[in-house]
């Protein structure tokens, strides 16, 4: 009895590979913004966060888990809580100020973008990524102009 060990990609696997690629691109776009701002968590970190979140969500969906939506919900809860530990590494205190909050929040948003990518709503993925980028671009300008904060 021979087993077919081919690596032919078909059906759901192909769909999730496309979603994974889109998650990586969305994460990289967000990371590009952070890199341009001179932040340590840049393109690679954000792309990997989005890819990781998408993979965690895709796994129960691809394995026909007997737990169905409950398994996916638990995975999403784990991602939301777990990404906080990575984000905490971005936050530090310097004298009288705190730095890295925006980068930490961008990692959390990037994980959410990865979850959306795995879920398959491409319009939601595009809009969510655009909103994250819009906030990252406009927030520093608004803070400088209206709150007098230097950046």
ABEGO torsion letter per residue (X at the ends): XBBBABABBBEAAAAAAAAAAAAAAAAAAAAAAAAAAGBABBAAAAAAAAAAAAAAAAAAAAAGBAAEAAAAAAAAAAAAAAAAAAAAAABBBBEABBBGAAAAAAAAAAAAAAAAAAAGBAAAAAAAAAAAAAAAAAAAAAAAAAAGBBX
